[in-house]
Amino acid sequence: MTEFENKVSNYNFEDYSKWKGRWDLINGIPYAKVPMPSPKHQHLAGELHISLSNAIKEAQCKKCKVYQPIDLKINENTILNPDLLIDCKEIKKHFLDFPPNLVVEILSKSTETKDRNSKFQIYQSFGIKYYIIVDPKTEKMEIYQLQPDGKYKLQDKNTELVLMENCIINPDFKSIWD
């Protein structure tokens, strides 16, 4: 019996922090992030990182930074590992335990359902201002912005992203498909 078989869906952050490799932990259930993302997925992540970093520099948002990947601790039983995120606060631990300003998930066959459903709900309820879903297959991007009622609303592709007061970015997302 493996370590995962002798526990019944009750893993927590302490367990998670001992595992090797990349994982998501959702409500105590571990999800391995294997195999490695496809070359197209990795290329898109790199291009998105560049696009978002350049937009942050152009807007002179000195506090905001792009990270890929970094653990996002929602609570003791839910830790996610988004493809990219932007945070405008100081990170004092090896993980985030507060809502970043923006999260990006790049879809794959093995993650699409989780990214569009479980993670969508988790990011929304955690209060993450922007959730961007990138579909490499269709070469489309969905930008969701958290509304005052606590629900995400799909935005226009050319939406300016207000990361914080005096920090408005307008990334060139069209360039990521080149």
Buried (B, 14 or more C-beta within 10 A) or exposed (E): EEEBEEEEEEBBBEBBEEBEEBBBBBEBBBBEBEEEBEEEBBBBBEBBBBBBBBBBEEBEBEBBBBBBBBBBBBEBBBBBBBBBBBBBBEBEEEBBBEBBBBBBBBBBEBBBEBBBEBBBEBBBEBEBBBBBBBBBEEEEBBBBBBEEEEEBEEBEEEBEBBBBEEBEBEBEBEEBEE
